[in-house]
Amino acid sequence: MRLQVEPTQWMPTDIKLHQLSKILEISFNNGETFQLPCEYLRVFTPSAEALGHAPGQEILQIGKENVNISDIKAIGNYAIAPTFTDGHNTGIYSWDLLYKLGSEYKMLWADYLQELNNAGHTRQVPLATQVKQ
């Protein structure tokens, strides 16, 4: 899903990957801390393979419920490039994008779920949250 990202003055002060809970926790220098699910980050990848090269070429990301992050590389002093367990590693997440994804999480996640529904897809329950019998 293509997002309009405005520049901010906020820089991360701490980034922690919680692999068991599949959460990337990122704190910014304005005191905000966001806990972003790996699935959420994966479906909002800024890579051209998901966004295309122009508006209208976006590919809805489906089946990412159980994805995790296996590695994170720093990109200069402005971004990170996570490697996801589904092999995806071409998204560069700028600080501005990560701040937007954190500050607008509820709205963006609801929009994604609506897009899934509109396309006739149903999000599966992630394996870690399924009740074992």
PEZI-V872135 format. One line per field, one symbol per residue. ss: DSSP state (H for helix, E for strand, C for the rest). A space follows every 10 residues. Layout:
# PEZI-V872135
ss->???
This chain:
# PEZI-V872135
ss->CCCCCCCCCC CEEEEEEECC CCEEEEEECC CCEEEEEHHH HHHCCCCHHH HCCCCCCCCC CCCCCCCCEE EEEEECCCEE EEEECCCCCC CCEEHHHHHH HHHCHHHHHH HHHHHHHHCC CCCCCCHHHC CCC
